[in-house]
Amino acid sequence: MEESRATAFRDQQAFRKAFPTEDDPTRMNVASGAQARYDELWRTLRDRTKVAAAAQPLVYTLGAAAATG
């Protein structure tokens, strides 16, 4: 996401060292219930991105600055 490639590889290396029998965190996320929350957050983010994209022409029409936050 907003992580450098080098940081992502370091995180991956740390995960593999801590959990040598796991290929990725998916199984643990599902078992703990965290995956459902991640999926919900992703849907929310995707919806907000759609709303922002749809509102952008209106922002430019009104001459206002895009909201940040």
N, CA and C of each residue as an Amber inpcrd file, in Angstrom:
protein
   207
   0.8340000  -1.1290000   0.0000000   0.0000000   0.0000000   0.0000000
   0.9080000   1.2300000   0.0000000   1.1840000   1.8060000   1.1300000
   2.1040000   2.9420000   1.1460000   3.4140000   2.5140000   1.7980000
   3.8910000   1.3600000   1.4320000   5.0830000   0.7710000   2.0190000
   6.1080000   0.5730000   0.9030000   7.3630000   0.8410000   1.2070000
   8.3820000   0.6420000   0.1890000   8.5380000  -0.8430000  -0.1160000
   9.0590000  -1.1280000  -1.2650000   9.2840000  -2.5220000  -1.6740000
  10.2250000  -3.2200000  -0.6880000  11.2670000  -2.5120000  -0.2810000
  12.2390000  -3.0900000   0.6510000  11.5740000  -3.4330000   1.9880000
  10.7080000  -2.5500000   2.4860000  10.0010000  -2.8190000   3.7370000
   9.0890000  -4.0270000   3.5870000   8.4050000  -4.1160000   2.4670000
   7.5200000  -5.2630000   2.2240000   8.3110000  -6.5690000   2.2460000
   9.4770000  -6.5680000   1.6340000  10.3020000  -7.7870000   1.6400000
  10.8180000  -8.1120000   3.0380000  11.1760000  -7.0830000   3.8160000
  11.6090000  -7.3250000   5.2000000  10.4600000  -7.9120000   6.0330000
   9.2670000  -7.3610000   5.8390000   8.1010000  -7.8930000   6.5520000
   7.8270000  -9.3410000   6.1540000   7.9420000  -9.6260000   4.8800000
   7.7320000 -10.9980000   4.3960000   8.7740000 -11.9400000   4.9990000
  10.0060000 -11.5130000   5.0440000  11.0800000 -12.3250000   5.6150000
  10.8220000 -12.5780000   7.1040000  10.3740000 -11.5590000   7.8210000
  10.0820000 -11.7200000   9.2500000   8.9260000 -12.6880000   9.4580000
   7.9020000 -12.5960000   8.6060000   6.7670000 -13.5240000   8.7100000
   7.2310000 -14.9590000   8.4830000   8.0200000 -15.1630000   7.4510000
   8.4960000 -16.5140000   7.1390000   9.3800000 -17.0810000   8.2480000
  10.1410000 -16.2190000   8.8970000  10.9820000 -16.6680000  10.0050000
  10.1210000 -17.0390000  11.2130000   9.0860000 -16.2410000  11.4850000
   8.2250000 -16.4890000  12.6390000   7.2910000 -17.6780000  12.4180000
   6.8620000 -17.8930000  11.1820000   5.9050000 -18.9530000  10.8650000
   6.4040000 -19.7740000   9.6720000   7.4310000 -20.5940000   9.8710000
   8.0660000 -21.2910000   8.7420000   7.1540000 -22.2880000   8.0160000
   6.0770000 -22.7220000   8.6430000   5.1940000 -23.6930000   7.9780000
   4.0550000 -23.0200000   7.2140000   3.9530000 -21.6930000   7.3040000
   2.8780000 -20.9630000   6.6200000   3.4070000 -20.2840000   5.3540000
   2.6460000 -20.3920000   4.2750000   3.0180000 -19.6950000   3.0400000
   2.6740000 -18.2130000   3.1060000   1.5490000 -17.9020000   3.7290000
   1.1050000 -16.5250000   3.8990000   0.1450000 -16.4790000   5.0900000
  -0.2820000 -15.2940000   5.5170000  -1.1100000 -15.2010000   6.7210000
  -2.5980000 -15.5130000   6.5210000  -3.0020000 -15.8870000   5.3180000
  -4.4260000 -16.0760000   5.0400000  -5.1000000 -17.0650000   5.9770000
  -4.5230000 -18.2420000   6.1580000  -5.1470000 -19.2600000   7.0050000
  -5.3260000 -18.7460000   8.4300000  -4.3120000 -18.0780000   8.9590000
  -4.3950000 -17.5460000  10.3240000  -5.4210000 -16.4170000  10.4110000
  -5.5040000 -15.5870000   9.3810000  -6.4870000 -14.5080000   9.3660000
  -7.9040000 -15.0540000   9.3570000  -8.1370000 -16.0870000   8.5620000
  -9.4680000 -16.6960000   8.5020000  -9.8050000 -17.3440000   9.8450000
  -8.8760000 -18.0920000  10.4060000  -9.1130000 -18.7960000  11.6680000
  -9.3920000 -17.8260000  12.8210000  -8.7510000 -16.6760000  12.8040000
  -8.9280000 -15.7100000  13.8920000 -10.1100000 -14.7760000  13.6780000
 -10.6790000 -14.7990000  12.4790000 -11.7730000 -13.8950000  12.1610000
 -11.3090000 -12.5620000  11.6110000 -10.0090000 -12.3430000  11.5730000
  -9.4730000 -11.0740000  11.0800000  -9.7510000 -10.8760000   9.5950000
  -9.7880000 -11.9660000   8.8250000  -9.9800000 -11.8310000   7.3880000
 -11.3190000 -11.1800000   7.0600000 -12.3680000 -11.5090000   7.8130000
 -13.6740000 -10.8960000   7.5800000 -13.5990000  -9.3820000   7.7780000
 -12.8700000  -8.9550000   8.8010000 -12.7040000  -7.5110000   9.0530000
 -11.8910000  -6.8590000   7.9420000 -10.8280000  -7.5200000   7.4700000
 -10.0360000  -6.9780000   6.3660000 -10.8980000  -6.8330000   5.1110000
 -11.7310000  -7.8450000   4.8520000 -12.6090000  -7.7950000   3.6780000
 -13.6010000  -6.6400000   3.7900000 -14.1390000  -6.4450000   4.9950000
 -15.0730000  -5.3460000   5.2270000 -14.3890000  -3.9960000   5.0100000
 -13.1910000  -3.8450000   5.5390000 -12.4460000  -2.5990000   5.3560000
 -12.1240000  -2.3520000   3.8900000 -11.8060000  -3.4020000   3.1550000
 -11.5040000  -3.2610000   1.7350000 -12.7440000  -2.7920000   0.9740000
 -13.9110000  -3.3880000   1.2860000 -15.1500000  -2.9580000   0.6180000
 -15.4320000  -1.4950000   0.9220000 -15.2290000  -1.0790000   2.1680000
 -15.4500000   0.3120000   2.5500000 -14.5180000   1.2340000   1.7820000
 -13.2590000   0.8720000   1.7130000 -12.2820000   1.6790000   0.9850000
 -12.6550000   1.7760000  -0.4790000 -13.0200000   0.6470000  -1.0770000
 -13.3860000   0.6410000  -2.4870000 -14.6160000   1.5150000  -2.7200000
 -15.6070000   1.4510000  -1.8100000 -16.8020000   2.2820000  -1.9350000
 -16.4480000   3.7590000  -1.8270000 -15.5790000   4.1120000  -0.8940000
 -15.1830000   5.5140000  -0.7340000 -14.4320000   6.0090000  -1.9690000
 -13.6470000   5.1400000  -2.5710000 -12.9220000   5.5210000  -3.7820000
 -13.9050000   5.8090000  -4.9030000 -14.9470000   4.9740000  -5.0250000
 -15.9720000   5.2030000  -6.0480000 -16.6930000   6.5270000  -5.8110000
 -17.0440000   6.7910000  -4.5590000 -17.7470000   8.0330000  -4.2290000
 -16.8630000   9.2370000  -4.5490000 -15.6030000   9.1620000  -4.1730000
 -14.6840000  10.2770000  -4.4400000 -14.5290000  10.5070000  -5.9350000
 -14.4250000   9.4320000  -6.7050000 -14.2810000   9.5620000  -8.1580000
 -15.5340000  10.1830000  -8.7760000 -16.6980000   9.7960000  -8.2830000
 -17.9480000  10.3460000  -8.8050000 -18.1110000  11.8130000  -8.4320000
 -17.6150000  12.2090000  -7.2730000 -17.7640000  13.5820000  -6.8100000
 -16.7370000  14.5280000  -7.4120000 -15.6580000  14.0090000  -7.9370000
 -14.5720000  14.8570000  -8.4250000 -15.0170000  15.8710000  -9.4820000
 -15.8210000  15.4870000 -10.4850000 -16.2560000  16.5010000 -11.4590000
 -17.0350000  17.6350000 -10.8060000 -17.8430000  17.3470000  -9.8040000
 -18.5960000  18.3740000  -9.1010000 -17.6600000  19.3240000  -8.3720000
 -16.6260000  18.7800000  -7.7590000 -15.6550000  19.6130000  -7.0490000
 -15.0210000  20.6000000  -8.0090000 -14.6240000  20.1470000  -9.1820000
 -13.9970000  21.0420000 -10.1500000 -14.9950000  22.0500000 -10.7100000
 -16.2410000  21.6410000 -10.8720000 -17.2680000  22.5540000 -11.3750000
 -17.4960000  23.6960000 -10.4020000 -17.5060000  23.3750000  -9.1260000
 -17.7360000  24.3940000  -8.1100000 -16.4910000  25.2270000  -7.8260000
 -15.3550000  24.7530000  -8.2780000 -14.0990000  25.4650000  -8.0360000
 -13.5670000  25.2970000  -6.6430000 -13.9800000  24.2400000  -5.9840000
 -13.5240000  23.9990000  -4.6180000 -12.3080000  23.0870000  -4.6300000
 -11.5910000  23.0990000  -3.5380000 -10.4570000  22.1890000  -3.3920000
 -10.9840000  20.8340000  -2.9550000 -10.3440000  19.7940000  -3.4130000
 -10.7260000  18.4380000  -3.0120000 -10.4970000  18.2710000  -1.5170000
 -11.4190000  17.5810000  -0.8670000 -11.2960000  17.3280000   0.5660000
 -10.2430000  16.2670000   0.8130000  -9.5380000  16.3860000   1.8930000
  -8.5770000  15.3780000   2.2930000  -8.9830000  14.8810000   3.6560000
  -8.5370000  13.6880000   3.9520000  -8.8700000  13.2590000   5.2910000
  -8.8110000  11.8530000   5.4320000
